Amino acid sequence: MTYLDPDHTRPANAGYIALRVAAVIAVLAFGWFALTVGSENFTGRPEIVQEPAIAAP
């Protein structure tokens, strides 16, 4: 039994840890990009645009 056996330790694999860190960085970067698209200076604050004036006929 390996799932609950406290004597069966799983060694930390450097490649596995690096892959996890890279995945977390990728998810955070995508989230930052998704939240800042269309904002000025990539601050996350939306750009406020005035409503266009309707021309008098």
N, C-alpha and C positions, 0 to 999 in steps of 0.2 A: 504494500500500500504506500503510495508516494504522495498522495494529495494531503493527507492529514498527519503524516509521519514527521515529527519534529526533528528526527535524526537525518532525514533526507533533505539536505540543503541544496539549493540551486545556486551555482556560482554566478556572480555578476559578469555578464559578457559586455565588453567595451563596445562592440559593434551594436548590440541591442540597445544599450543606453544611448549611444550616439544617434541611432535611428529614432528613438523616442524623442530626444531633444530636438532633432531636425523636424520631426512631425509637429511638435508643439510650436516651434518657431514658424513653420509654414502656416499653421492654422491662425496664429496671432497676426501674422503679416497679412493674410487674406482678409481677416476681420477688420484690421485697420484700414486696408484699402477699400473695403466695401463701405465702411462708415465715412470715409473722407472723400469719396468720389464726388466731384461737383462742388466741393467747398473751396474757399480761398485759402491758399497757403497750407493746405492739408492740415487744418486745425480741427476739423470736425464740425465747425460751425457752418450752417448753411448760408449761402449767399442770398440776401434779401433783395428781390427785384421788384421795382415799382410796377404797379398795374399800368398797362399802356392806356393812354388817353384816347378816348373815342373822338375821332375827327367830326366836327360839325358838318352836316350836309349842306 
